[in-house]
Amino acid sequence: MLSGVELFLTSPGLHAVWGYRLAHILWKLKRRILARMLSNWVRFVTGIEIHPGATIGRRFVIDHGMGVVIGETTVIGDDVLIYHGVTLGGKLNVRTKRHPTIGNNVMIGAESILLGDINVGDNVQIGAGSVITRDVPADSVLVGGKLRKL
């Protein structure tokens, strides 16, 4: 278990979320270029790319975050945990909601890819390496392409 000081000094996931929070404030203040510059710097330092236009809830954790990509119109609820290599991406290059919406209390396994304007319900667990392009109902487990109810 990491101490508070060790976590503060060495956690790239935590640093990426802090950087995102500041960039998101700049984004909302219409300081878009400055927000993107900060976001790019955080990506360079942590290996985690979070677009400043994304909306992220409380207690969001990125564990072993290298290679995480979170797109501009992504919405993430509270108490979400994602692992390395997760992509929350879009399928279209248009000015509309084009990235996933993730509910509360969701775990997304390593190297999973969620594409498009899809909804992942509350209390969902997504196994590593999943590719998801359709909605996932609440209280589900998605492993090996098979959907199971909790």
N, C-alpha and C positions, 0 to 999 in steps of 0.2 A: 504494500500500500504506500502510495506517495505521500510525503508530508506536504503541508500547504506551501512551504517555501520552494520545495522541489517542483511541485506542480506549477507554481507561479513562474518559475525560471525556465522550465524545460518542456512544457506541454504545447506543441504546435497547434493542436486542436483548440485549446483555450486561447492562444494568441490569435488564431484565425477568427474566432468568434468575437473577441474584443475588437479586432481590426474591422470586422464586418459591422459591428454596432456603431462605431464611429463613422465609417463610410456611409452607412444607411442614414444617419442623421444628416450628413452632407447631401446625400441624394434627395432627401425630403425637403431640404432647404434650397433645392435647385442648383446646387454646386456640383453638377454632374461630372465635369472633367476632373475636379479635385477628388471626388468620390471614387472615380475609376482609377485615378493615379494611385490613391491609397490602396485600393483593392488589388491592383497589380503588384504593388510593393509587398503586400501581405502574402500574395500568392508566391512571389519570388522567395520570400523568407521561409514560408511554411510548407509549400507544395500543395496548398489547399486554396481552391478558387471559389469564392462566394461573391456573386454579383451584388453590388450595393442596393439594387432594386428589389432583391428577394425580401420576403417577410418571414421572420423567424421568431418563434415563441420563446418562452422561458425554459430554462434548464436544458438547453440543447447541447448535446455532447458529441464531439467528433473524436473517436478513439482510433489511434494509429492512422491519422488522417491523410497520409500522402496520396495524392491523386484524386481527392474528392473534388467534384465540380457541382456547383449549385447555380442554376440559371436564374435569369432576371425575374421571371414571373412566378417563381416557386413560392409556395406558401407552406410553412412548416409549423405545426402546432407545438404544444408544450410537452416536455419530458420525452424528447425524441433522441435516440441514440443511433448514430451511423458509424460504420467502420470504413477502413481504407478502400480507396478505389471506387466509391459510390458515385454515380452520375445521376443527377436529377436534371435531365435535359429536355430540350424541345425537339419537335419534329418539323416544324414549319418556321420560316423566316418572315413572319408577319407581325404587325403591331397589334397583338391580342394576347390573351392568356394562353400560353403555349407550353408551360412547364407543370410538373405535378403539384398537387395539393396533398400534403401529408397530415394526417390527423394527430391526435394526442396519444402519448404512450405507445410509440411505434419504434421498433428496432429494425434496421435495415442492414443486412449482412454484407460482408466484404465483397467488392467487385460487382455489386448489383447495379443494374441500369434500369432506371425508370424514365420512360420517354413520353412526352406529350402532355396534353391537358387532361390528366387522369386524376382520380381521387383514391387515396388510400385511407381507409376508415380508421377509427380509433382502435387501440389495443391489437395492432397487427404486428406479426413477426414475419420478416422476409428473409429467407435463407440466402447464404452466400452464393454469388454467381447467378442470381435470378435476372431475367430480362422481362420487364413488365411494360406492356403497352395498353393495358385495359384496367378499369377500376378494380380495386380490391376491397371487398366488404369488411365492415368492422368485425372485430373478434375472430380474426382468421390467422392461419399460419400458411405461408406459401413456401413450399420446399420442393425442389426438383421439378418445378412446373406444375405441381399439384396443389390445389387449394384445399385446406382443411379448416374446419371450424374448431375453435377452442372449446 
